[in-house]
Amino acid sequence: VREGQPAESNADVTIDYLNSDGTPANLCGNATLCTTALTVHLGIAPAELVTLGTPSGMITGRLNGAEPEIDFQPVNDVRPEAGIDPVGSEQKIGFAMAAIPHLVVLCENADEVDLATRGPELRYHAQLGGGGANVNWVSPNVSGGFGWRYRTYERGVEGETLACGTGAVATAILLSSWTSAQEVVELTTSSGRVLKVRVRRASDDGSWLPSLRGEGRIVFRGVIGS
């Protein structure tokens, strides 16, 4: 994260995000939530409005109570049918470009999906082209909790991650396309924590206008010596 921006961006901070394999990503939703919280904590921007420059465009954020919330750029590339056949208990497979490409798979029980096998099959599917996509499985929260359960097989990690913010956004958009999902979609992650996605449609062009809310807290402090 860098403070001080080119004059044309007018952002409070800029985020340069690298996946665990060293490849750059246009956006990481969870990292942007944490950056929003840290930017306010350091006094760089007020809690009411934080502007963050990313390769996917300008992101605005705020502290919503104790939790950070960020507004994504409009999402226009949404395909309720991705052209990929579901298998087993999978019901629908859609696609959304939520800053980075995501497949979303509606299934009976996300906890029973064999991500280690099915993840690579879909992540590199020929329908996606050379770059592939993250893959998210979502199902009603069968553990009895409210909302939905989702899991992500993430590119750049090539395995399951505990949560994916952009994946939560893509999942909420596809759920809103497929079902009568609420305006605020609550998704239980593999970490056990909940991400909340507010989904609206633009009145002029019908693009999706999502906002992501979740935890962002300081867990340690360090000093870089000279």
Long-range contacts (C-beta under 8 A, 24 or more apart in sequence): 1-35, 1-38, 1-39, 3-44, 5-53, 9-53, 9-58, 10-51, 11-51, 11-52, 11-53, 11-58, 12-39, 12-44, 12-45, 12-50, 12-51, 12-52, 13-39, 13-44, 13-45, 13-50, 13-51, 13-52, 13-53, 14-52, 14-53, 14-54, 15-52, 15-53, 15-54, 17-54, 19-154, 19-155, 19-156, 19-157, 20-156, 20-157, 21-156, 21-157, 21-158, 23-156, 24-55, 25-55, 25-100, 25-156, 26-54, 26-55, 26-56, 26-99, 26-100, 27-54, 27-55, 27-56, 27-59, 27-99, 27-100, 27-166, 28-165, 28-166, 29-70, 29-99, 29-164, 29-165, 29-166, 29-167, 29-168, 29-169, 29-212, 30-163, 30-164, 30-165, 30-214, 30-216, 31-165, 32-59, 32-61, 32-70, 32-165, 33-61, 33-67, 33-68, 33-69, 33-70, 33-165, 33-212, 33-213, 33-214, 33-215, 33-216, 34-68, 34-216, 35-216, 36-61, 36-62, 36-63, 36-68, 36-69, 36-70, 36-216, 37-63, 37-68, 37-216, 37-217, 37-218, 38-216, 38-218, 40-68, 41-218, 54-99, 56-99, 56-100, 64-213, 67-213, 67-214, 67-215, 67-216, 68-213, 68-214, 68-216, 69-211, 69-212, 69-213, 70-211, 70-212, 70-213, 71-209, 71-210, 71-211, 72-98, 72-99, 72-169, 72-209, 72-210, 72-211, 72-212, 73-99, 74-202, 74-205, 74-207, 74-208, 74-209, 75-169, 75-170, 75-173, 75-207, 75-208, 75-209, 75-210, 76-205, 76-207, 76-208, 78-173, 78-174, 78-177, 78-208, 80-174, 80-177, 80-178, 82-127, 83-127, 84-122, 84-125, 84-127, 87-118, 90-137, 92-174, 92-178, 93-122, 94-174, 94-177, 94-178, 95-128, 95-133, 96-169, 96-170, 96-173, 96-174, 96-208, 98-166, 98-167, 98-169, 98-170, 98-173, 98-210, 99-166, 100-133, 100-134, 100-166, 101-128, 101-131, 101-132, 101-133, 101-134, 102-133, 102-134, 102-135, 102-136, 102-166, 102-167, 102-170, 102-171, 103-128, 103-133, 103-134, 103-135, 103-136, 104-136, 104-138, 104-167, 104-170, 104-171, 104-174, 104-175, 105-135, 105-136, 105-137, 105-138, 106-138, 106-139, 106-174, 106-175, 106-178, 107-137, 107-138, 107-139, 108-139, 109-139, 109-142, 109-149, 110-137, 110-138, 110-139, 110-149, 110-150, 110-151, 111-139, 111-142, 111-143, 111-149, 111-151, 113-137, 113-151, 115-151, 115-153, 115-159, 115-160, 116-159, 116-160, 118-153, 119-153, 119-159, 119-160, 120-153, 120-158, 122-153, 123-153, 123-155, 123-158, 134-164, 134-166, 134-167, 134-170, 136-164, 136-167, 136-170, 136-171, 138-171, 138-174, 138-175, 138-187, 141-188, 143-188, 145-188, 146-186, 147-185, 147-186, 147-187, 147-188, 147-194, 148-175, 148-185, 148-186, 148-187, 148-188, 149-187, 149-188, 150-187, 150-188, 150-189, 151-190, 152-190, 160-190, 161-190, 162-189, 162-190, 162-191, 163-189, 163-190, 163-191, 163-193, 163-195, 163-214, 165-195, 165-212, 165-214, 168-195, 168-197, 168-212, 168-214, 169-197, 169-210, 169-212, 171-197, 172-197, 172-199, 172-210, 173-197, 173-199, 173-208, 173-210, 176-208
